[in-house]
Amino acid sequence: MSDERGCTCNETQIKCKNGFCKPSFWRCDGVNDCGDNTDEENCGNCKAQEFRCRNSRCIPAHKQCNGYNDCGDGSDESQCEKSIAVHCSDLTYKCKNNQCISKLNPMCDGEIDCADDSDEAECKCGTKPYKSSRIVGGKDSSEGEWPWQVSLHMNTQGHVCGASVISNRWLVTAAHCVQDSEKFKYSQPDQWEVYLGLLNQGETSKSTLKRVKRIISHPQYDHLSYDNDIALMELDSPVTLSQNIWPICLPEATHDFPAGKSVWITGWGKQREEVDAVASVLQKAEVRIINNTVCNKLMDDGITPRMICAGVLSGGVDACQGDSGGPMTSTESNGRMFLAGVVSWGDGCGRRNRPGIYTRVTEYRSWIRQMTGV
């Protein structure tokens, strides 16, 4: 980063004490963008010797990890060595026995936190047997790297959208992928071909082909705002799970994907906004989650609480047409992968200060469970 130190900041930037210039709209977004916290100083946040709770309360720092729920939402006890049982709230994880625990994102983290073991009970998901995007500025993926990635083909059009495997029978995609147009009946299950375990669009014969039995688009999907842009597809028969076909973990409603976290987007969509052809090899790109308040300013107040933004604000890395419905994948503790978002919409592809917008999956956890049993 030595080429970015000691630069002259312009009127749209803040000058960090360590010599970096950062966009002004990153000030007071809760993320230490400068690296020395300059951009988060004097924000009316908590004082130096205080801990900021997730519900925005401030408590004395020494009360963190003292075994008591001082914040009220459990967040002061959420990243301690020992999790405690707390009163249930919108921010706490609820075990099957209805006990709530303070730990942040305990599901499938490799440690049993609930007395009934329910936080680790359904964890055959989100792992990559191989270790090693509509994606602009991405690079080729390798075989088995994203085993939940699906390519949705319209009978006469080839690849149209992406989707994610959530079980041997169910996929998650975007609602806007399954809305009828004047020419095509995208809402009809018999119009689709589903390719699982696919890496190269030119080698579909090497992948598993399935047909769709049922499509469930979210009943509150708004085609003007793209709010509630999520849909489910049921396969006509169960797919055999393998090293190339594996479900991604679904996050619980309380799962926290904080601003600043790095996530991956994948897909076969257009690699540049101005070209028509989609990618042949599955593309991947790393982006970071952007604070919703900041994103709403950048995207002309078009962001709802059911959306999550991610991108590289300098531009050049993004999802694009053809990536819709595909996954935004977050690596959580224990290396397990969770579906943080579904590729939804954007303003062009890879434009400066125009991040990609994704459907926030945590908002739909109960709906997905109700519809699919997953």
C-alpha positions as CSV (number, residue, x, y, z in Angstrom):
1,M,0.0,0.0,0.0
2,S,3.0,2.3,-0.1
3,D,1.8,3.9,-3.4
4,E,-1.3,5.1,-1.6
5,R,0.4,6.8,1.4
6,G,1.0,10.5,1.6
7,C,-1.4,11.3,-1.3
8,T,-3.2,14.6,-1.6
9,C,-6.9,13.9,-0.7
10,N,-9.6,15.5,-2.8
11,E,-12.8,17.0,-1.5
12,T,-14.7,13.7,-1.7
13,Q,-12.1,12.0,0.7
14,I,-11.1,12.0,4.3
15,K,-7.4,12.2,5.3
16,C,-6.5,9.4,7.7
17,K,-3.8,10.1,10.3
18,N,-1.7,7.3,8.7
19,G,-1.5,9.1,5.4
20,F,-4.2,7.3,3.5
21,C,-7.1,8.9,1.6
22,K,-10.5,7.2,2.0
23,P,-14.0,8.0,0.6
24,S,-15.9,10.4,2.8
25,F,-19.0,8.2,2.9
26,W,-16.9,5.6,4.8
27,R,-16.8,7.9,7.8
28,C,-18.7,6.6,10.8
29,D,-20.0,3.4,9.1
30,G,-18.8,1.2,11.9
31,V,-15.8,-0.2,9.9
32,N,-12.2,0.8,10.5
33,D,-11.4,1.7,6.9
34,C,-8.3,3.8,7.6
35,G,-6.6,1.1,9.6
36,D,-5.9,3.5,12.4
37,N,-9.6,4.2,13.2
38,T,-9.4,7.8,12.1
39,D,-12.6,7.5,10.0
40,E,-14.5,6.2,13.1
41,E,-13.4,8.9,15.6
42,N,-15.8,11.6,16.8
43,C,-18.9,9.8,15.5
44,G,-20.9,10.1,18.6
45,N,-20.1,6.4,19.2
46,C,-19.0,4.9,22.5
47,K,-16.1,6.5,24.4
48,A,-12.6,5.0,24.5
49,Q,-13.2,2.8,27.6
50,E,-16.6,1.6,26.5
51,F,-17.9,-1.4,24.5
52,R,-20.4,-0.7,21.8
53,C,-23.3,-3.3,21.8
54,R,-24.9,-4.4,18.6
55,N,-28.1,-2.6,19.7
56,S,-25.9,0.6,19.9
57,R,-25.9,0.8,23.7
58,C,-22.5,1.7,25.3
59,I,-21.4,-0.2,28.4
60,P,-18.1,0.0,30.4
61,A,-15.5,-2.1,28.6
62,H,-14.7,-4.1,31.8
63,K,-18.3,-5.5,31.7
64,Q,-17.6,-7.4,28.5
65,C,-17.3,-11.2,29.1
66,N,-18.2,-10.9,32.7
67,G,-20.9,-13.6,32.4
68,Y,-23.8,-11.2,32.5
69,N,-25.9,-9.9,29.7
70,D,-25.2,-6.2,30.3
71,C,-26.1,-5.1,26.7
72,G,-29.5,-6.7,26.8
73,D,-28.9,-8.3,23.4
74,G,-26.1,-10.6,24.5
75,S,-23.5,-9.0,22.3
76,D,-21.1,-8.2,25.1
77,E,-20.9,-11.9,25.8
78,S,-21.0,-13.1,22.2
79,Q,-17.3,-13.4,21.4
80,C,-16.1,-14.7,24.8
81,E,-14.5,-18.1,25.5
82,K,-17.7,-19.3,27.2
83,S,-21.2,-18.7,25.9
84,I,-23.9,-17.9,28.4
85,A,-27.7,-18.4,28.4
86,V,-29.5,-15.1,27.9
87,H,-33.0,-13.7,27.5
88,C,-34.1,-14.3,23.9
89,S,-34.0,-11.3,21.5
90,D,-33.9,-10.6,17.8
91,L,-30.1,-10.8,18.1
92,T,-29.7,-14.1,20.0
93,Y,-29.5,-17.7,18.7
94,K,-32.3,-19.9,19.8
95,C,-31.6,-23.6,20.4
96,K,-34.2,-26.3,19.6
97,N,-35.0,-26.5,23.4
98,N,-35.9,-22.8,23.2
99,Q,-32.9,-21.7,25.3
100,C,-31.1,-18.7,23.8
101,I,-27.3,-18.3,24.0
102,S,-25.1,-15.2,23.7
103,K,-22.5,-16.5,21.3
104,L,-22.4,-14.8,17.9
105,N,-23.1,-17.2,14.9
106,P,-22.8,-20.4,16.8
107,M,-24.4,-22.6,14.2
108,C,-22.1,-25.2,12.6
109,D,-18.9,-23.6,14.1
110,G,-17.6,-27.0,15.3
111,E,-18.3,-26.3,19.0
112,I,-21.4,-27.5,20.8
113,D,-23.0,-24.5,22.5
114,C,-26.6,-25.5,23.0
115,A,-27.4,-28.0,25.8
116,D,-29.3,-30.1,23.3
117,D,-26.5,-30.0,20.7
118,S,-29.0,-28.4,18.2
119,D,-26.5,-25.8,17.0
120,E,-24.4,-28.5,15.4
121,A,-27.2,-31.0,14.4
122,E,-27.7,-30.1,10.8
123,C,-24.2,-29.3,9.5
124,K,-23.7,-31.4,6.4
125,C,-23.3,-28.3,4.3
126,G,-20.9,-25.5,3.3
127,T,-17.7,-27.6,3.0
128,K,-15.6,-27.9,-0.1
129,P,-14.3,-31.4,-0.8
130,Y,-11.5,-29.7,-2.9
131,K,-9.4,-27.1,-1.2
132,S,-7.4,-25.1,-3.2
133,S,-18.5,-14.5,-11.5
134,R,-22.0,-12.7,-13.6
135,I,-18.6,-11.7,-12.5
136,V,-16.7,-8.6,-13.6
137,G,-13.0,-8.5,-12.6
138,G,-13.0,-12.1,-11.5
139,K,-10.9,-15.2,-12.3
140,D,-11.5,-18.8,-13.2
141,S,-12.7,-21.2,-10.6
142,S,-11.4,-24.7,-10.3
143,E,-13.5,-27.9,-10.3
144,G,-15.4,-28.6,-7.1
145,E,-14.4,-25.2,-5.7
146,W,-18.1,-24.0,-5.4
147,P,-20.1,-27.2,-5.3
148,W,-23.4,-25.5,-4.5
149,Q,-23.2,-23.3,-7.7
150,V,-25.9,-24.1,-10.2
151,S,-26.4,-23.0,-13.8
152,L,-30.1,-22.5,-14.8
153,H,-30.7,-22.9,-18.6
154,M,-33.9,-21.9,-20.4
155,N,-34.7,-24.5,-23.0
156,T,-33.8,-22.3,-26.0
157,Q,-31.6,-19.7,-24.5
158,G,-28.8,-21.5,-22.7
159,H,-27.5,-20.1,-19.4
160,V,-29.8,-17.5,-18.0
161,C,-29.3,-17.4,-14.2
162,G,-27.5,-18.9,-11.3
163,A,-28.8,-20.7,-8.2
164,S,-27.5,-22.4,-5.0
165,V,-27.9,-26.0,-3.8
166,I,-29.4,-26.0,-0.3
167,S,-30.3,-29.7,-0.2
168,N,-30.5,-32.7,-2.5
169,R,-33.8,-31.5,-3.7
170,W,-34.0,-27.7,-3.3
171,L,-32.3,-24.7,-4.9
172,V,-32.4,-21.0,-4.0
173,T,-32.4,-18.4,-6.8
174,A,-33.7,-14.8,-7.5
175,A,-37.4,-14.1,-8.0
176,H,-36.6,-11.9,-11.0
177,C,-35.2,-15.0,-12.8
178,V,-38.6,-16.7,-12.8
179,Q,-40.8,-13.8,-13.9
180,D,-42.5,-14.3,-17.3
181,S,-41.5,-12.0,-20.2
182,E,-43.4,-11.4,-23.4
183,K,-41.4,-14.1,-25.1
184,F,-40.5,-16.6,-22.4
185,K,-42.5,-18.4,-19.6
186,Y,-39.8,-18.3,-16.9
187,S,-42.3,-19.1,-14.2
188,Q,-43.1,-22.6,-15.8
189,P,-41.0,-25.4,-14.3
190,D,-40.9,-27.4,-17.5
191,Q,-39.0,-24.6,-19.3
192,W,-35.9,-25.0,-17.3
193,E,-32.8,-27.3,-17.4
194,V,-30.7,-27.4,-14.2
195,Y,-26.9,-28.1,-14.4
196,L,-25.3,-29.1,-11.2
197,G,-21.5,-29.7,-10.7
198,L,-20.8,-27.6,-13.8
199,L,-17.5,-25.7,-14.3
200,N,-17.4,-24.9,-18.0
201,Q,-20.5,-24.0,-20.0
202,G,-19.0,-25.8,-23.0
203,E,-18.9,-29.1,-21.1
204,T,-22.5,-29.5,-19.8
205,S,-22.4,-33.2,-20.7
206,K,-19.9,-33.7,-17.8
207,S,-22.3,-32.3,-15.3
208,T,-25.6,-33.5,-13.8
209,L,-28.8,-32.4,-15.6
210,K,-32.0,-32.1,-13.7
211,R,-35.5,-30.8,-14.5
212,V,-37.6,-28.6,-12.2
213,K,-40.8,-29.9,-10.6
214,R,-41.9,-26.7,-8.8
215,I,-41.0,-23.0,-8.6
216,I,-41.9,-20.9,-5.5
217,S,-41.3,-17.2,-6.0
218,H,-41.6,-15.0,-2.9
219,P,-45.2,-13.7,-2.7
220,Q,-44.0,-10.2,-1.8
221,Y,-41.5,-9.9,-4.6
222,D,-41.6,-6.3,-6.1
223,H,-40.5,-6.1,-9.7
224,L,-39.9,-2.4,-9.5
225,S,-37.7,-2.2,-6.3
226,Y,-36.4,-5.8,-6.4
227,D,-37.5,-6.1,-2.8
228,N,-37.9,-9.8,-1.7
229,D,-36.0,-11.0,-4.7
230,I,-35.8,-14.7,-3.8
231,A,-37.3,-17.9,-5.2
232,L,-37.1,-21.6,-4.6
233,M,-36.9,-24.4,-7.1
234,E,-37.7,-28.0,-6.3
235,L,-35.9,-30.6,-8.5
236,D,-38.0,-33.4,-10.1
237,S,-35.9,-36.0,-8.3
238,P,-33.2,-35.9,-5.6
239,V,-29.6,-35.3,-6.9
240,T,-26.8,-37.5,-5.6
241,L,-24.5,-35.3,-3.5
242,S,-20.8,-35.6,-4.4
243,Q,-17.5,-33.6,-4.3
244,N,-18.9,-31.5,-7.1
245,I,-22.5,-31.1,-5.9
246,W,-22.9,-30.1,-2.2
247,P,-25.3,-27.8,-0.3
248,I,-24.3,-24.5,1.1
249,C,-25.3,-23.7,4.7
250,L,-28.3,-21.4,5.3
251,P,-27.7,-18.8,8.0
252,E,-30.1,-18.4,10.8
253,A,-32.1,-15.2,11.1
254,T,-29.7,-14.0,13.8
255,H,-26.5,-14.6,11.8
256,D,-24.4,-11.5,11.5
257,F,-22.5,-10.7,8.3
258,P,-20.8,-7.4,9.4
259,A,-19.8,-4.6,7.1
260,G,-16.3,-4.9,5.9
261,K,-16.3,-8.7,5.8
262,S,-14.9,-10.3,2.6
263,V,-17.3,-12.5,0.7
264,W,-17.1,-14.4,-2.7
265,I,-19.5,-14.0,-5.6
266,T,-19.5,-16.6,-8.4
267,G,-21.3,-17.0,-11.7
268,W,-21.1,-17.4,-15.5
269,G,-22.5,-13.9,-16.2
270,K,-21.1,-11.2,-18.4
271,Q,-17.5,-10.3,-17.7
272,R,-17.9,-6.7,-18.9
273,E,-21.0,-4.5,-18.9
274,E,-20.7,-3.6,-22.6
275,V,-20.4,-7.2,-24.0
276,D,-23.2,-9.7,-24.6
277,A,-21.5,-13.0,-24.1
278,V,-21.5,-14.8,-20.8
279,A,-18.3,-16.5,-19.3
280,S,-17.6,-20.0,-20.3
281,V,-15.7,-21.0,-17.1
282,L,-17.3,-20.3,-13.7
283,Q,-15.9,-17.0,-12.5
284,K,-15.2,-16.0,-8.8
285,A,-14.4,-12.6,-7.3
286,E,-13.8,-11.4,-3.8
287,V,-15.8,-8.3,-2.6
288,R,-16.6,-6.9,0.8
289,I,-19.9,-6.2,2.5
290,I,-20.8,-2.5,2.6
291,N,-22.8,-0.9,5.4
292,N,-26.5,-0.5,4.4
293,T,-26.6,3.2,5.4
294,V,-23.6,4.0,3.2
295,C,-25.0,1.8,0.4
296,N,-28.4,3.5,0.5
297,K,-26.6,6.9,-0.1
298,L,-24.7,5.5,-3.0
299,M,-27.7,3.8,-4.6
300,D,-30.2,6.7,-4.4
301,D,-32.2,5.4,-1.4
302,G,-33.1,2.1,-3.2
303,I,-31.9,-0.2,-0.5
304,T,-34.4,-2.0,1.9
305,P,-33.5,-3.9,5.1
306,R,-34.0,-7.1,3.1
307,M,-31.0,-6.3,0.8
308,I,-27.3,-6.5,1.5
309,C,-24.7,-4.7,-0.5
310,A,-21.2,-5.8,-1.5
311,G,-18.5,-4.7,-3.9
312,V,-15.2,-2.9,-4.5
313,L,-16.2,0.8,-4.4
314,S,-13.2,1.8,-6.7
315,G,-15.0,-0.3,-9.3
316,G,-13.9,-3.1,-11.6
317,V,-15.2,-6.1,-9.6
318,D,-18.9,-7.0,-9.5
319,A,-21.6,-9.3,-10.6
320,C,-23.4,-8.7,-13.9
321,Q,-26.2,-10.0,-16.1
322,G,-26.3,-13.8,-16.0
323,D,-25.0,-14.0,-12.4
324,S,-28.5,-13.3,-11.0
325,G,-29.8,-15.8,-8.5
326,G,-26.3,-17.1,-7.8
327,P,-24.6,-17.1,-4.3
328,M,-22.8,-14.6,-2.3
329,T,-20.7,-17.0,-0.2
330,S,-19.3,-16.1,3.2
331,T,-16.6,-18.2,4.9
332,E,-17.5,-18.5,8.6
333,S,-15.7,-20.1,11.6
334,N,-14.4,-23.6,11.0
335,G,-14.1,-22.8,7.3
336,R,-17.7,-23.5,6.6
337,M,-19.5,-21.6,3.9
338,F,-22.8,-19.8,4.3
339,L,-25.2,-18.2,1.8
340,A,-25.1,-14.6,2.8
341,G,-26.8,-13.2,-0.3
342,V,-28.5,-14.0,-3.6
343,V,-27.3,-11.9,-6.7
344,S,-30.2,-9.4,-7.3
345,W,-29.5,-6.1,-9.0
346,G,-27.1,-3.2,-9.6
347,D,-26.5,-0.1,-11.6
348,G,-24.4,-1.4,-14.5
349,C,-21.5,-3.7,-13.7
350,G,-18.3,-2.8,-11.8
351,R,-19.0,0.9,-11.9
352,R,-17.2,3.1,-9.3
353,N,-19.2,3.7,-6.2
354,R,-22.0,1.5,-7.4
355,P,-21.9,-1.8,-5.4
356,G,-23.8,-4.9,-6.2
357,I,-27.1,-5.5,-4.4
358,Y,-28.0,-8.9,-3.0
359,T,-31.0,-10.4,-1.3
360,R,-30.3,-10.8,2.4
361,V,-30.8,-14.5,3.1
362,T,-31.1,-14.2,6.9
363,E,-34.4,-12.3,6.3
364,Y,-35.9,-15.4,4.7
365,R,-34.7,-18.2,6.8
366,S,-38.1,-19.1,8.3
367,W,-39.8,-18.7,4.9
368,I,-37.3,-21.1,3.3
369,R,-37.8,-23.6,6.1
370,Q,-41.6,-23.3,5.9
371,M,-41.6,-23.9,2.1
372,T,-38.9,-26.6,1.8
373,G,-38.3,-28.2,5.3
374,V,-34.6,-27.3,4.9
